[in-house]
């Protein structure tokens, strides 16, 4: 270990990683690794705390509960279990500020480099839009469906490049994106606006350019969720998701975007916990299915990069033991195991499986070689990262501006100076930001009770124009009742969807309907500019609203 550590220090000084150096000299990077170190590389977990070595007392206790009494810090967890990766979340207190995040990343990398000499994969779900872990001062991207609404894949490329560069500055070397599912089911609670479109070709093209943008930023990428969640209604985080589509339907509709990602050189593919009987008659989740991972992804699509599972603590796997999950996933062809419910037990289960021959060590080596090939990045970053530059912010603002889609418009738009405008509806922050941008009065309702609806109606009757925001109202009858009550006043009403555009089907009589696709501040600003006539609405619908508007619809203001 002493010789290896000395080599690590020398390599680090050059800004290189050990696997890159080993490959350059033609040596085997697995040669000096113990079985425990190799197995550890296959696990990606979260750790608690905003510091690698000095977490709060509460976060130290949370780490002890998760990893054992002798592990109170993230650095100790990385070293004890030789973890290959760490994933950041707000709820695990990893994401407070750019300087703090960079410091955390450097501290965790120091632990990994001192332990195995192998850089740590550090990731987060910075998809943009509704799934976005780090906000301002970073330049935050609109979501995939907003980007898809621009009908220009170069927008996805430029947004991905900016997002990738900013994450890299924080020491986050892998982005858990892009989502490449084709959202064929309007009632999909897993994807929705996380998808570029409901059209396979549209998603495939935007996937290619998004991966290209991340690659330009030199950040690892992750196409998800294989073999596609677009046809489902259940989010696998909350329950079991099943697709009853035929094999031919799945291969024709949902698999092509993954093929596009692979051809573009995507680093990794995330295996979903979806059950697809047409692909595996045993009804095993895709993440545990050899016919799906090895048969389809490896052999048919010729993907030889890293396959990572979706989170293993998902409700979709509740009927499987920790041991079953780990062993079955690895034997299915998976390389990285994300967020096991019990990290010590999961790692020991894989070690035991190798010892008793259930999993050949050769199979472990196969995965670790794939993982190490991705770890060619310098482990450390500046403690004072630069993010949210004017150029980066402008890129995201331009993307959002091109996404806003007006499907219906009456004389209410554009809003006029001097009008008393009321902003009401869904989203505490969304309604606050929109009201501020419009100089409007705000009455927040969320998913309202009848009493709150009555208050909103009374406020609308006193306003010249009411803008009501909705978020996936197709699944929320209280939001539907609110919009219906506002429309019944006969006053000028503008409905603005800040989630999936399918909401219009729930109130088809709305005379003015605008789709913003997400509630990130950059998108809310773009929405306000369109409502006020400061900007043209150039977006088009990247999905179909059944019975109302086909793919490509939009009252474009292009000149």
Buried (B, 14 or more C-beta within 10 A) or exposed (E): EEEBBEBBEEBBEEEBBBBBBBBEEEEEBBEBBEBBBBBBBBBBBBBBBBBBBEBEEEBBEBBBEBBBEEBBBBBBBBBBBBBBBBBBBEEBBBBEEBEBBBBBBBBBBBBBBBBBBBBBBBBBBBBBBBBBBBEEEBBBBBBBBBBBBBBBBEBBBBBBBBBBBBBBBBBBBBBBBBBBBBBBBBEBBBBBBBBBBBBBEBBBBBBBBBBBBBBBBEBBBBBBBBBBBBBBBBBBBEBBBBBEBEEEBBBEBBBBBBBBBBBBEBBBBBBBBBBBBBBBEEEBBBBBBBBBBBBBBBEEBEBEBBBBBBBBBBBBBEEBEBBEBBBBBBBBBBBBBBBBBBBBBBBBBBBBBBEEEBBEEEBBBBBBBBBBBBBBBBBBBEEEBEBBBEEBBEBBBBBBBBBBBBBBBEEBBBBEEEBEBBBBBBBEEBBBBBBBBBEBBBBBBBBBEEEBBEBBBEBBEEBBBBBBBBBBBBBBEBBBBBBBBBBEBEBBBBBBBBBBBBBBBBBEEBBBBBBBBBBBBBBBBBBBBBBBEEBBBBBBBBBBBEEBBEBEBBBEBEE
